[in-house]
Amino acid sequence: MGDFLYVPIILFMVVIAPIWIIAHYVTRWRTAKVLSAEDEKMLAELWDLAPKLESRINTLERILDAEAPDWRKEV
């Protein structure tokens, strides 16, 4: 009685399961390529913050150049 179950199980394991697994991971890869709304918001905030940080670094470098002209040689 248990012998007739071998063929469907083997067929499932050889044909259906690999297709199912491949389809599952293809959909995962497609959704992973897209940024979430939270990721887009964080990226926009970082984009806005970058010029401010660059300006601060330039200001600090100017101050250091004025007060300690040899500071770049120490690094």
C-alpha positions as CSV (number, residue, x, y, z in Angstrom):
1,M,0.0,0.0,0.0
2,G,2.9,2.4,0.8
3,D,4.6,1.7,-2.6
4,F,2.2,3.9,-4.6
5,L,3.3,6.9,-2.6
6,Y,6.9,6.8,-3.7
7,V,6.2,8.0,-7.3
8,P,4.3,11.2,-6.3
9,I,6.8,12.0,-3.6
10,I,9.8,11.5,-5.9
11,L,8.0,13.6,-8.6
12,F,7.3,16.3,-6.1
13,M,10.9,16.4,-4.9
14,V,12.4,16.3,-8.4
15,V,10.0,18.7,-10.3
16,I,7.7,20.7,-8.0
17,A,10.1,21.5,-5.1
18,P,12.9,23.0,-7.1
19,I,10.5,25.2,-9.2
20,W,8.9,26.3,-5.9
21,I,12.2,27.1,-4.3
22,I,13.5,29.0,-7.3
23,A,10.2,31.0,-7.6
24,H,10.4,31.8,-3.9
25,Y,13.9,33.2,-4.1
26,V,13.3,35.1,-7.4
27,T,10.5,37.0,-5.8
28,R,12.7,37.7,-2.7
29,W,15.5,39.0,-4.9
30,R,13.1,41.3,-6.7
31,T,11.6,42.7,-3.6
32,A,15.1,43.2,-2.1
33,K,16.2,45.3,-5.1
34,V,13.5,47.9,-4.2
35,L,14.2,50.4,-1.4
36,S,11.5,50.6,1.3
37,A,9.9,53.9,2.1
38,E,11.9,54.1,5.3
39,D,15.1,53.4,3.4
40,E,14.3,56.2,0.9
41,K,13.5,58.6,3.7
42,M,16.9,57.8,5.4
43,L,18.7,58.2,2.1
44,A,17.1,61.6,1.5
45,E,18.1,62.7,5.0
46,L,21.7,61.6,4.5
47,W,21.7,63.4,1.1
48,D,20.6,66.6,2.8
49,L,23.1,66.2,5.7
50,A,26.2,65.6,3.5
51,P,26.6,69.3,2.3
52,K,26.2,70.5,5.9
53,L,28.9,68.1,7.1
54,E,31.2,69.0,4.3
55,S,30.8,72.7,5.2
56,R,31.6,72.0,8.8
57,I,34.8,70.1,7.8
58,N,35.9,72.9,5.5
59,T,35.3,75.4,8.4
60,L,37.3,73.3,10.8
61,E,40.1,72.9,8.3
62,R,40.2,76.7,7.8
63,I,40.3,77.2,11.6
64,L,43.1,74.7,12.0
65,D,45.1,76.2,9.1
66,A,44.9,79.6,10.8
67,E,45.7,78.4,14.3
68,A,48.0,75.4,13.7
69,P,49.5,75.6,10.2
70,D,51.4,72.3,10.5
71,W,48.4,70.2,11.6
72,R,48.2,68.4,8.2
73,K,51.8,67.1,8.6
74,E,50.9,65.3,11.8
75,V,48.3,63.1,10.3
